[in-house]
Amino acid sequence: MTFPSIVYKNLKYNFTRYISFYLVNSFIVAVLFMYGTLFFNDSIPSNTKSVFNFSFVAIVLFCIIFISYTQTYFVKFRGKEFGVYLTLGMTTSDLKKMIRRENIIIISISLLTGIAAGLLFSRMFYLILGKLLINIVYSISFATFLLTISVFLPIFIISTFFTERYLTKLSIIEVIQSSSKKEIAATNPIIGFISIIVFAISLYLLPKVYTGDIFDGSKVILTLCALATLASPFFIIGTLIGMFRSVIRKYPRIHNNNLLVISNLAHRFLSYQTILYVVSLMVSLGIFLIGVGYTIHKNTITFNDLERPYDFMFIENDKYNHISQDEIRKVIEDNGGKIKKYTVLDYLSLPIYKMKDSKVKTGERTYSNSVIISESNYNKHMATNKDIKRGYMLDVFLDGGEIQTKPTEDIMFLMNKKSVQSPSKRFDDANITMNSSDFFRQVHSSDLFTVPKERILNDKAQFANLEYTNAYSTYHAYVVDDVDYEMLKRKSGYPDISKYHLINLTSGDKNKIFFEILSALRKVNHADETIWKNKAFLGGPINEKTLLEAYRPFSKTEKAERDLQLNGVFYFSMTFLGALLLISSSIVLFYKIVTDIAEEKQRIVIVRKIGITNREMKRNLTKQLKIIFFVPAMIGATMALYYIALVNTNYSKINYTMLQALLVVVVYILLQIVFYFGLRRKYLSSLNE
């Protein structure tokens, strides 16, 4: 008998086992291909794709674990077959050669059918999500095929290499017994206890590091805490299994009623530990992606209303948008609009620096420009009665954005316009940090209006629309005493102050009126029709054109439409990735159940001989299934909610977000219950055959 004929007969005789192994690998190829269709899709914005990097790591990790698990299980399951070959005179080298040839066939077919399935299902995903959410252009590039092959092949080859080493080290008896060898592993209570402590500390520290309350928001500490929360559950799950076995022995009645379940946990300890952990991780990431995408998309209009109380807003200064209030009123009324409220809020814009622990850094989100408002103007605009003492300051954060925290930095405004460039050009062009001694060597203290953190008060208010470009930001407004304001205005040497134009309408076609406002402002800026065509312009190289682009007026309606489009794309991407991971987790569970059937049948034959009834067996198998299905589902869902809360920790809209995230979890649990009952029926019927 030739070697190829042995391989062929093996494939034919063990067709059922091979088809299971092939389907798993084909599925992994399909998952990688579907991920590639999204990652290399030019319709997806680059800022959305930044989320894909973490998802790629998770998918690769899943591929490594699942391929290794299935290949190891496949080889162990064929232990008796390999033992026969060895007793007939084959060497382990012959076995390795046979496995390689079999794997070449499986790899080839898996790649072909997996890519074909990826093409089919990715197209189907795009069609379904396109109907439900937003239509995204479906495209396939060479990079998608390259990604799929370059990830799958190395993982499979390396896994095969370690499998061959495993066979090489075993004797004939060990090879024969490998299919029935128990996976009992003694839990190390010390490792388990340390894992629980590390996990708890990481969960506590992560939000504080994320918001910068401790360790100055260090990315290294943040990454370590995040990795600890992801890795610790593996050891904790193993510890809990061991603790469950130890504790339940102290209660004879409960122990006897669950004896078969406990013995099965002990029999396949490592298998259960790995499966529960992998599925938990995939469920966590899948729900997190879908939850974040859904909450952002679902609350687009709600958030837009919270963040933008005015229908139109634009900034006027001595150089851009220099137009009178009466002229804008005429444009609105001539186009059928009726004005409900038109407010012009004066403010002073100065370079801002913040100092903490002898370190000075440039200001906020944009090019170090602050918004300073006098006490009287702010009170008039907001209909309040704030009393700000000289030398003090009220830091007003736009309501609907990030949560205002207690000031931890001294704030300094550069009053001398001539000194703006003195700290060096790069200091103005980017957010950087420098030693305070270096800073004060370049900027004289008399040119600075400094407010110590002890004199900074906090407040939240919708004083303007939430917008930012590379020219200005409305996240903060700093309210100072009128005398301090006049001093700042005088020393800064600005010929004119900046102004917020804030407009609300009672009626009128807002899109048409906004178009006419754009036209009127183009004229006063001596600009042509090419300016302000880009509705989403935020920044770019500093020059005359980009600065004028940055002063484009904002329309609440236009912003809502654009956000719905962008958030729809984001939601599509996150749902696509999340669904891939959740489906993959279900496939892992399905594979675990299917591969357990043969061994469970052998156990059923044995336990029936000692008097176990079908009803008792069914009850115990159901308990076993519940552990596999719902323990990782609950762990994964809980971790997903934690991470969704984490990324929204610093936002005042977290209540809206968490309600939507809970809805996603509820839907997932309901689908998991349906899947459980369907697979349970199939599982029990297969065991009765």
C-alpha positions in Angstrom: 0.0 0.0 0.0 1.5 3.3 -1.0 1.7 6.3 1.3 -0.8 8.4 -0.8 -3.3 5.5 -0.7 -3.0 5.4 3.1 -3.8 9.1 3.3 -6.7 8.7 0.9 -8.1 5.8 2.9 -7.7 7.8 6.1 -9.7 10.7 4.6 -12.4 8.3 3.4 -12.7 6.3 6.6 -12.6 9.3 9.0 -14.6 11.5 6.7 -16.9 12.8 9.5 -14.0 13.8 11.6 -12.2 15.4 8.7 -15.2 17.3 7.6 -15.6 18.8 11.1 -11.9 19.9 11.1 -12.2 21.2 7.6 -15.3 23.2 8.3 -13.7 24.9 11.3 -10.7 26.0 9.3 -12.9 27.1 6.4 -14.9 29.2 8.8 -11.8 30.9 10.1 -10.7 31.7 6.6 -14.2 33.2 6.0 -14.0 35.3 9.1 -10.6 36.7 8.1 -11.8 37.4 4.6 -14.9 39.2 5.9 -12.8 41.3 8.2 -10.6 42.2 5.3 -13.5 43.4 3.2 -14.3 45.9 5.9 -10.8 46.9 6.8 -9.8 47.6 3.2 -13.1 49.3 2.2 -12.4 52.8 1.1 -15.9 53.8 2.0 -15.1 53.5 5.7 -13.6 56.7 7.2 -10.0 56.4 8.5 -11.0 57.6 12.0 -13.4 54.7 12.2 -10.7 52.2 11.0 -8.6 53.0 14.1 -11.0 50.8 16.1 -10.2 47.9 13.7 -6.6 47.5 14.9 -7.7 46.2 18.3 -10.4 44.1 16.7 -7.7 42.6 14.4 -5.6 41.6 17.4 -8.7 39.9 18.9 -9.5 38.1 15.7 -5.9 36.8 15.2 -5.9 35.7 18.9 -9.1 33.8 18.3 -7.7 32.2 15.2 -4.5 31.1 17.0 -6.5 29.6 20.0 -9.2 28.0 17.9 -6.9 26.5 15.3 -4.6 25.2 18.0 -7.5 23.8 20.0 -9.2 22.0 17.1 -5.9 20.6 15.7 -4.8 19.3 19.0 -8.2 17.8 19.7 -8.3 16.3 16.2 -4.9 14.6 16.7 -5.7 13.3 20.2 -9.0 11.9 18.9 -7.1 9.8 16.4 -4.8 8.4 19.1 -5.9 4.8 18.6 -5.6 5.0 14.9 -2.0 6.4 15.2 -1.2 3.6 17.7 -2.2 0.9 15.2 0.1 2.5 12.6 3.0 2.5 15.0 2.5 -1.1 16.0 2.4 -2.1 12.3 5.9 -0.6 11.9 5.3 3.1 10.9 7.6 5.6 12.6 6.6 8.9 14.0 8.3 10.5 11.0 5.8 8.6 8.8 3.0 9.9 11.0 4.2 13.4 10.6 4.5 13.0 6.9 1.0 11.7 6.7 -0.4 14.6 8.8 1.4 17.1 6.6 -0.1 15.6 3.4 -3.5 15.6 5.1 -3.1 19.2 6.2 -2.0 20.3 2.7 -5.3 18.9 1.4 -7.3 20.5 4.2 -5.5 23.9 3.9 -6.1 24.0 0.1 -9.8 23.2 0.3 -10.3 25.4 3.4 -8.8 28.4 1.7 -10.8 27.9 -1.4 -14.2 27.3 0.3 -13.4 29.8 3.1 -12.7 32.6 0.6 -15.8 31.6 -1.4 -17.9 31.7 1.8 -16.3 35.0 2.8 -17.3 36.5 -0.5 -20.9 35.2 -0.2 -21.5 36.1 3.5 -19.7 39.4 3.4 -21.9 40.5 0.5 -24.9 39.2 2.4 -23.8 41.2 5.5 -23.4 44.3 3.5 -26.9 43.9 1.9 -28.6 43.2 5.3 -26.9 45.9 7.2 -27.3 48.3 4.3 -31.0 47.8 4.4 -31.2 48.2 8.2 -28.6 50.9 8.8 -26.8 52.6 5.9 -25.7 51.6 2.4 -22.0 51.1 2.2 -20.3 50.4 -1.1 -19.1 46.7 -1.2 -15.6 46.3 -2.7 -13.0 43.6 -2.8 -9.3 44.3 -3.1 -6.2 42.2 -3.5 -5.2 43.2 0.0 -8.2 41.3 1.4 -7.0 38.0 -0.1 -3.4 38.7 1.0 -4.5 39.4 4.6 -6.6 36.2 4.8 -3.8 34.0 3.5 -0.9 35.7 5.3 -2.8 35.3 8.7 -4.3 31.8 8.2 -1.3 30.0 6.8 1.4 30.9 9.4 -1.0 30.1 12.3 -1.9 26.7 10.7 1.7 25.8 9.9 3.0 26.7 13.3 0.1 24.8 15.0 0.9 21.8 12.8 4.6 22.0 13.8 3.8 21.9 17.6 1.3 19.0 17.0 4.1 17.0 15.3 6.4 17.7 18.3 3.7 16.5 20.6 3.5 13.2 18.6 7.3 12.8 18.6 7.5 12.9 22.3 4.8 10.2 23.0 5.3 6.5 23.2 2.9 4.0 21.4 0.9 3.5 24.6 0.6 7.3 25.2 -0.5 7.8 21.6 -3.2 5.1 22.0 -4.4 6.6 25.3 -4.3 10.2 24.1 -7.9 10.1 22.9 -9.2 9.1 26.4 -6.5 10.9 28.5 -8.0 13.1 31.1 -7.3 16.8 31.1 -7.4 17.1 34.9 -5.3 20.0 36.2 -4.8 21.0 39.7 -5.7 24.6 40.3 -3.1 26.7 42.0 -4.9 28.7 44.6 -2.1 31.2 44.9 -2.2 32.0 41.1 -6.0 32.2 41.3 -5.9 34.5 44.3 -3.3 36.8 42.7 -5.4 36.9 39.5 -8.5 38.0 41.4 -6.5 40.7 43.2 -4.9 41.9 40.0 -8.3 41.9 38.2 -10.0 43.9 40.9 -7.2 46.4 41.2 -7.2 46.8 37.4 -10.9 47.4 37.2 -10.6 50.1 39.9 -7.6 51.8 38.4 -8.6 51.7 34.7 -11.2 54.5 34.8 -9.0 56.7 37.0 -6.0 56.4 34.7 -8.3 56.8 31.6 -9.6 60.1 32.9 -6.1 61.2 34.0 -7.0 61.4 37.7 -3.9 59.3 38.6 -0.6 58.6 36.8 -1.3 61.6 34.6 -3.3 59.3 32.3 -0.1 57.3 31.4 -0.7 55.2 28.3 1.6 52.5 29.5 -0.3 52.1 32.8 -3.6 52.3 30.9 -2.5 49.5 28.6 -1.2 47.3 31.4 -4.5 47.7 33.3 -6.5 46.9 30.2 -4.4 43.8 29.4 -4.8 42.7 33.1 -8.6 42.9 32.9 -8.5 40.8 29.7 -5.9 38.2 30.8 -6.9 37.7 34.4 -10.3 36.0 33.7 -8.5 33.0 32.2 -6.9 32.1 35.6 -10.0 33.2 37.5 -12.2 30.8 35.5 -9.8 28.0 36.3 -9.8 28.9 40.0 -13.6 29.1 40.1 -13.9 25.6 38.6 -11.5 24.3 41.2 -13.2 26.2 44.0 -16.6 24.9 42.9 -15.4 21.3 43.0 -13.8 21.8 46.4 -16.7 23.7 48.1 -19.4 21.5 46.8 -17.8 18.3 48.2 -18.6 19.8 51.7 -22.4 19.5 50.9 -23.0 15.8 50.2 -26.6 16.2 49.0 -25.7 18.9 46.4 -22.5 17.0 45.5 -24.4 13.8 44.8 -27.1 15.5 42.7 -24.4 17.1 40.5 -21.8 14.2 40.6 -21.8 13.6 36.9 -21.4 17.3 36.1 -18.6 17.7 38.6 -16.8 14.6 37.3 -17.1 15.9 33.7 -15.6 19.2 34.8 -12.7 17.4 36.4 -12.3 15.1 33.4 -12.0 18.0 30.9 -10.8 20.8 33.1 -8.4 22.4 30.7 -10.8 22.2 27.8 -13.6 23.9 29.8 -11.2 26.6 31.1 -10.0 27.4 27.6 -13.4 27.4 26.0 -15.1 29.5 28.7 -12.3 32.1 28.5 -12.2 32.3 24.7 -15.9 32.6 24.4 -16.1 35.2 27.2 -13.5 37.3 25.5 -15.2 37.2 22.1 -18.6 37.9 23.6 -17.2 40.9 25.5 -15.6 42.4 22.4 -18.5 41.6 20.2 -21.1 43.3 22.5 -18.7 46.2 23.1 -18.4 47.0 19.4 -22.1 46.6 18.7 -23.0 48.5 21.8 -20.7 51.5 21.2 -21.8 51.7 17.5 -25.5 51.4 18.4 -25.4 54.0 21.2 -23.6 56.6 19.1 -25.9 56.1 16.1 -29.1 55.8 18.2 -28.5 59.0 20.2 -27.2 61.2 17.3 -30.2 63.5 17.3 -30.5 63.5 21.1 -26.8 64.4 21.5 -27.1 67.0 18.7 -29.9 68.7 20.6 -27.9 68.7 23.9 -24.8 70.0 22.3 -26.3 72.6 19.9 -29.0 74.8 21.4 -28.9 77.2 18.4 -30.0 76.6 14.8 -27.0 78.6 13.4 -23.7 79.8 14.8 -20.7 81.6 13.3 -17.7 83.4 14.7 -16.9 87.0 13.8 -13.5 88.7 14.4 -11.5 91.6 13.0 -10.5 89.5 9.9 -13.3 87.0 9.1 -17.1 87.1 8.9 -17.2 90.9 9.7 -20.9 91.5 9.2 -23.6 93.4 11.2 -26.5 91.8 13.0 -28.9 93.7 10.8 -27.5 92.3 7.6 -27.9 88.7 8.8 -31.4 89.5 10.0 -32.3 90.8 6.5 -30.8 87.6 4.8 -33.0 85.4 7.1 -36.2 87.4 6.7 -35.8 87.8 2.9 -35.7 84.1 2.6 -38.9 83.4 4.6 -37.3 82.9 8.0 -38.7 84.1 11.3 -36.1 84.8 14.0 -36.9 83.6 17.5 -33.7 84.7 19.1 -30.5 86.3 17.8 -27.7 86.8 20.4 -24.2 88.2 19.8 -21.8 87.3 22.5 -18.5 89.2 22.7 -15.3 87.4 23.8 -11.6 87.8 23.8 -9.4 85.1 22.3 -5.9 84.7 23.8 -3.2 82.0 23.8 -3.7 79.8 26.8 -1.2 77.7 28.8 -1.7 75.3 31.7 0.8 74.6 34.4 0.9 71.6 36.8 3.8 70.2 38.8 6.3 72.6 37.2 5.2 71.6 33.7 3.6 73.9 31.2 1.6 72.7 28.3 -0.3 74.4 25.5 -4.0 74.8 26.0 -6.9 72.8 24.7 -8.1 71.1 21.6 -7.1 73.6 19.1 -4.3 76.1 18.5 -4.1 77.4 22.1 -6.9 79.9 21.6 -9.1 80.6 24.6 -12.6 82.1 25.0 -12.6 84.8 27.7 -16.0 86.4 28.5 -16.6 89.3 30.8 -18.9 88.7 33.8 -21.5 91.2 32.7 -21.7 89.8 29.1 -22.0 86.3 30.4 -24.8 87.1 32.9 -26.7 89.0 30.2 -26.3 86.1 27.7 -27.2 83.3 30.1 -29.7 85.3 32.2 -27.7 84.6 35.4 -26.2 86.6 38.2 -22.7 85.3 38.6 -20.3 87.3 40.7 -16.7 86.7 39.8 -14.1 88.4 42.1 -11.0 90.0 40.6 -8.2 87.4 40.2 -10.8 84.6 40.1 -12.3 82.8 37.1 -15.3 80.7 36.2 -14.5 77.8 33.9 -17.7 77.1 32.0 -17.9 73.8 30.2 -20.4 73.4 27.5 -23.3 71.3 28.8 -23.7 68.0 26.9 -20.0 67.4 26.5 -17.4 66.0 28.9 -17.9 66.1 32.6 -16.3 69.1 34.3 -13.8 68.0 36.9 -12.1 69.9 39.7 -9.3 72.1 38.4 -5.9 70.6 38.8 -3.9 73.1 36.8 -3.0 76.8 37.0 -4.2 78.6 33.8 -2.2 81.4 32.2 -3.3 83.7 29.4 -0.7 85.4 27.2 -1.6 89.1 27.1 1.2 90.6 25.0 0.4 89.8 21.4 4.0 90.5 20.4 5.1 87.6 22.7 2.9 85.0 21.1 5.8 83.5 19.1 8.4 83.9 21.8 8.1 80.4 23.3 9.0 79.1 19.8 6.9 78.4 16.8 6.4 74.8 17.5 5.0 75.7 20.9 2.1 77.3 19.2 1.7 74.7 16.5 1.1 71.6 18.6 0.1 70.5 22.1 3.4 70.0 23.8 4.8 70.1 27.3 7.9 71.9 28.6 9.5 72.7 32.0 8.1 75.9 33.6 11.7 77.2 34.0 12.2 77.0 30.3 8.8 78.6 29.6 9.4 81.6 32.0 12.8 82.2 30.4 11.0 82.9 27.2 7.8 84.6 28.5 7.9 87.3 31.1 5.5 86.8 34.0 4.2 90.4 33.4 2.9 89.3 30.0 0.7 86.6 31.6 -2.6 86.7 33.4 -2.3 83.8 35.7 -5.2 82.2 37.7 -4.2 79.6 40.3 -6.3 76.4 40.4 -7.5 77.4 43.8 -9.2 80.5 42.2 -10.9 78.6 39.4 -14.6 77.9 39.8 -16.6 75.4 37.7 -20.0 75.5 35.9 -21.8 73.8 33.0 -24.0 75.7 30.6 -25.2 75.7 27.0 -23.6 79.1 26.2 -23.0 78.2 22.5 -23.0 75.3 20.1 -20.4 72.6 20.6 -18.0 73.1 17.7 -14.2 73.2 17.1 -11.8 73.7 14.2 -8.1 74.6 14.0 -9.0 78.2 14.6 -11.3 78.0 17.7 -13.1 75.8 20.1 -16.3 76.2 22.1 -15.7 73.5 24.7 -14.7 76.0 27.3 -15.5 79.6 28.2 -13.5 81.4 30.9 -15.6 84.1 32.7 -13.6 86.8 34.5 -14.5 90.0 36.4 -15.2 93.0 34.1 -12.2 94.9 35.4 -9.9 91.9 34.6 -11.5 91.6 31.2 -10.9 95.2 30.3 -7.3 94.9 31.5 -6.8 91.8 29.3 -8.4 93.5 26.3 -6.2 96.6 26.8 -2.9 94.7 27.3 -3.5 92.2 24.5 -3.6 95.1 21.9 -6.4 93.5 19.9 -8.2 96.2 17.7 -11.5 94.3 18.0 -13.0 91.5 20.0 -14.4 88.2 18.6 -18.1 87.5 18.6 -20.4 84.5 18.7 -23.4 85.0 16.4 -26.1 82.6 17.8 -29.4 82.3 16.0 -32.7 80.4 16.6 -35.6 80.4 14.2 -39.3 80.1 14.8 -40.0 79.0 11.2 -38.5 78.9 7.8 -36.5 76.5 5.5 -33.4 76.1 7.6 -31.3 74.6 4.8 -32.2 77.3 2.3 -31.6 80.1 4.9 -28.2 78.6 5.8 -27.2 78.5 2.2 -28.0 82.2 1.9 -26.0 83.0 5.1 -23.1 81.2 3.6 -23.4 83.3 0.4 -23.6 86.5 2.3 -20.5 85.7 4.4 -18.6 84.6 1.3 -19.1 88.1 0.0 -17.9 89.9 3.1 -14.8 87.6 3.1 -14.2 88.2 -0.6 -14.3 84.4 -1.2 -15.6 82.4 -4.2 -17.9 79.4 -4.3 -15.1 76.9 -3.7 -14.8 78.1 0.0 -16.9 76.2 2.5 -18.0 73.4 0.2 -16.4 70.9 2.7 -19.0 70.5 5.4 -16.7 68.5 7.7 -13.6 70.7 7.5 -11.7 70.8 10.9 -8.1 71.5 10.2 -5.1 71.4 8.0 -1.9 73.3 7.3 -2.2 76.9 8.6 -2.6 79.3 5.7 -5.1 82.0 4.6 -7.4 79.5 2.9 -7.5 76.9 5.7 -8.1 79.6 8.3 -11.1 81.0 6.3 -12.3 77.4 5.9 -12.1 77.1 9.7 -14.5 80.0 10.2 -17.3 78.3 8.2 -20.7 78.9 9.9 -22.4 75.9 11.5 -26.0 74.7 11.0 -27.5 72.4 13.5 -29.6 70.7 10.9 -26.6 70.2 8.6 -24.6 68.9 11.5 -27.3 66.4 12.4 -27.5 65.1 8.9 -23.8 64.7 8.6 -23.5 63.0 12.0 -26.3 60.6 11.0 -24.3 59.7 7.9 -20.9 59.4 9.7 -22.4 57.6 12.7 -24.3 55.3 10.4 -21.0 54.2 8.8 -19.5 53.8 12.2 -22.4 51.7 13.4 -22.3 49.6 10.3 -18.6 48.9 10.8 -19.0 48.1 14.5 -22.0 45.9 13.9 -20.2 44.0 11.2 -17.2 43.3 13.4 -19.2 42.6 16.5 -21.5 40.2 14.6 -18.4 38.4 13.3 -17.1 37.9 16.8 -20.4 36.8 18.3 -21.0 34.4 15.5 -17.5 33.1 16.0 -18.2 32.6 19.7 -21.3 30.6 18.8 -19.3 28.4 16.4 -16.8 27.7 19.1 -19.6 26.6 21.4 -21.1 24.5 18.6 -17.8 22.8 17.9 -17.3 22.1 21.6 -20.7 20.4 21.7 -20.2 18.4 18.5 -16.8 17.1 19.5 -18.1 16.1 22.9 -20.9 13.9 21.5 -18.7 10.8 20.8 -17.2 10.9 24.2 -20.5 11.6 25.9 -22.0 8.5 24.2 -19.3 6.4 25.7 -20.0 7.9 29.2 -23.8 7.3 28.8 -23.1 3.6 28.1 -21.0 3.3 31.3 -23.3 5.3 33.6 -26.4 3.4 32.4 -24.8 0.2 33.7 -24.8 1.7 37.2 -28.5 2.6 37.1 -28.6 6.2 35.8 -32.0 6.7 34.1 -32.4 8.7 30.9 -34.2 11.4 32.8 -31.3 11.8 35.2 -28.8 11.8 32.3 -30.8 14.4 30.4 -30.9 16.6 33.5 -27.1 16.4 34.1 -26.3 17.0 30.4 -28.5 20.1 30.5 -26.7 21.5 33.5 -23.4 20.9 31.6 -24.7 22.8 28.6 -25.9 25.7 30.7 -22.4 26.2 32.1 -20.9 26.2 28.6 -23.5 28.6 27.3 -24.3 31.1 30.0 -21.2 31.4 32.1 -19.2 33.0 29.3 -22.3 34.9 28.1 -22.7 36.6 31.5 -18.9 37.2 32.0 -18.6 38.7 28.5 -21.7 40.8 28.7 -20.6 42.2 32.1 -17.1 43.1 30.8 -18.6 44.7 27.7 -20.9 46.9 29.8 -17.9 47.8 32.0 -15.8 48.9 29.0 -18.7 50.8 27.4 -19.1 52.7 30.7 -15.3 53.2 30.8 -15.1 54.9 27.5 -18.0 57.2 28.5 -16.7 57.8 32.0 -15.8 61.4 31.3 -19.0 62.3 29.5 -22.2 63.7 31.0 -24.3 61.7 28.5 -23.3 58.3 30.0 -26.9 57.6 31.2 -28.2 57.7 27.6 -25.3 55.5 26.4 -25.7 52.8 29.1 -29.5 52.4 28.6 -28.8 51.7 24.9 -25.9 49.3 25.8 -28.2 47.4 28.2 -30.7 46.9 25.3 -27.9 45.4 23.2 -27.0 43.0 26.0 -30.7 42.0 26.5 -31.1 41.2 22.8 -27.9 39.1 22.8 -29.0 37.1 25.9 -32.4 36.4 24.2 -30.7 35.2 21.0 -28.3 33.1 23.1 -31.3 31.5 24.9 -32.9 30.6 21.5 -29.6 29.2 20.3 -29.2 27.2 23.5 -32.6 25.5 23.3 -32.1 24.7 19.6 -28.6 23.2 20.1 -29.7 21.4 23.3 -32.5 19.6 21.4 -30.0 18.6 18.7 -27.4 17.5 21.3 -29.7 15.4 23.3 -31.2 13.7 20.2 -27.7 12.9 18.9 -26.8 11.2 22.2 -29.9 9.1 22.0 -29.1 7.7 18.5 
